[in-house]
Amino acid sequence: MKYHRVTAHSFWWLKWCCSLYMFLMVIFLTAYVVTRNISFAIALAVMLLILVMFFTVVRHTNFYKAGKISCLIQKHIEENQLYETAFRGRKRVYTFYPQTDWCMDTASNTLHIRFRLSGNQINLRGLETGLADRLEKVCLNIYEKRGYIEYLFELEQEKALVISSKADIPGDSGETTVYLSPSLIWNYRKIPHFLIVGSTGSGKTTFTRFIISSLLKCGVRVLYLDVKRDVEMEQFCHGNIAITYAYEPKQISEEISLITEELQSRTVDISNMEQQGIDGNTDFNFNPVCVICDEIILMKLVFPDKLYKETLGKINAIIVSGRSKNIYAGLISQSGLAEYFGNSGIRGNIGLKVALGQMSAGEYSMIFGTEYADVKNLRYGEIGSGLIMRTGLDSRPREFVAPYIKNHALD
C-alpha cells in the first residue's frame, strides 16, 4: 500500500495553477471585451475546453479521490487546531504539524489514516468520530503502534452479496470460511460461535438461512432448535438432509443431549490422541457440527424450569469448550436486552456478533459491550443492514449489510 503525506502546504501547486488559470481567463476576457478581437475569443474557448478536459480526466482517475481525501484531512487538522504556530518576525510559521499519512486498500475496502505521536500536548487520539463525520465514512478499527495511531475507515459503502442460487454462495466444501459480503469473511474455526440479534422485519431469518447454507457448503452438520417453530424455517430445514430440525421441548432436549454426548466423546478422543503425541492445535479431523438455537430466551417460557436449566447448561458447555472439538453454537434473538446475553458471560465467548436493524443504546451495549453503547446503524430503514463485530478482527462494531437472497434461491 502506498501512503500519501498530508502537510500544511499540500496541493500548493494546484492552488497556484488555479490562480494562474483565473488570472489568464480574466486577461483574455478583458482583452476581448475591449478589443473584440476574435483571437481572444478563441483563447477563451480553448481555456474553457482545457478546464472541461481536466475535470473529465481527473474525475475518472484516483487523483481526484486522493486529492479530496487529503484536503478533507488537512481541513480537519486545521479546523481542530491540531498544530502549533509561532511568529518569526511578522511571519506566522508552523512549529508543529502532525505527520499524517493515508492510503487506500481497495482489496479490503479500507482507508488508513496514520498520525505520528510526537509527545507534545496536541492530542491525536480520539479523532475517529470527527474524521468519520468529515469523510462521511464509517470508522472500522483503531490501532496504536510504536509511535503511531492509525484509524481505519470504510473506503466505499459496504455492498451486499447477491445470491440467485446455491451455486452463488462463495466457498468450497471443507473450507472453514463463510463469506458474509464482498469484503467481510467469518472463519468459524478461528472465530467460533455466532449471535444474531434483530427485530421482526430486519432480515434476521433470511440472513440465518444464508449462514446455514454457507455452513452446509463448508461441510458442517447443523442442528436447528426452533422453539417458536417458524413455518418458513421449518420448510427450509426439512429440505436439507444435513439439518436436524427440532421444535418440541422434549425433542430439543434429546437432540442437544446427543450433541453433548458427542462433545464428551470427542474430549476423551482428544485426550487419548494427545497421549499418543498428536498435535493439540488441530481439529483432530472431527466432523464439524453447529447447534443453532432460535429465540433461546423463549425457552424459559416454554420449557419446564428444570429442563430449561439443563438445556441452557448444555448450550453453555458447547460455547465454552466446543471449539477444540469442532462443535459450535449459534444463538438468535429478537432483542439484545435479554439477561442471558448481558450477564451470563457467554457474550465474551461468542466470536461473531451481528445486530440487524435499529436498536437502542442498551441493546448495543449488551451485544457488543458497554463501550459501544453509542454506535449506530447509519443505513436507516434498509432491510438486512446493521452492525457486525468479529473477535480478533474488528476492534469496534462496523457497518454490515446481509446478502440479498433472490426468491427461493436457497430452497
FENTA-V713938 format. One record per helix or strand of 3 or more residues. SS is the DSSP state (~ for helix, > for strand). FROM is the first residue (numbers start at 0). LEN is the number of residues. If there is no record, write none. Layout:
BEGIN
<<SS:FROM:LEN> <SS:FROM:LEN>>
END
This chain:
BEGIN
<<>:3:3> <~:11:24> <~:37:22> <~:61:18> <>:82:6> <>:90:7> <>:99:6> <>:109:7> <~:127:8> <>:138:7> <>:147:7> <~:165:3> <>:176:5> <>:183:4> <>:193:5> <~:203:14> <>:220:6> <~:230:8> <>:242:4> <~:248:27> <>:288:6> <~:295:7> <~:304:17> <~:322:3> <>:326:7> <~:338:5> <~:345:4> <>:351:5> <~:360:8> <~:369:3> <>:384:6> <>:397:4>>
END
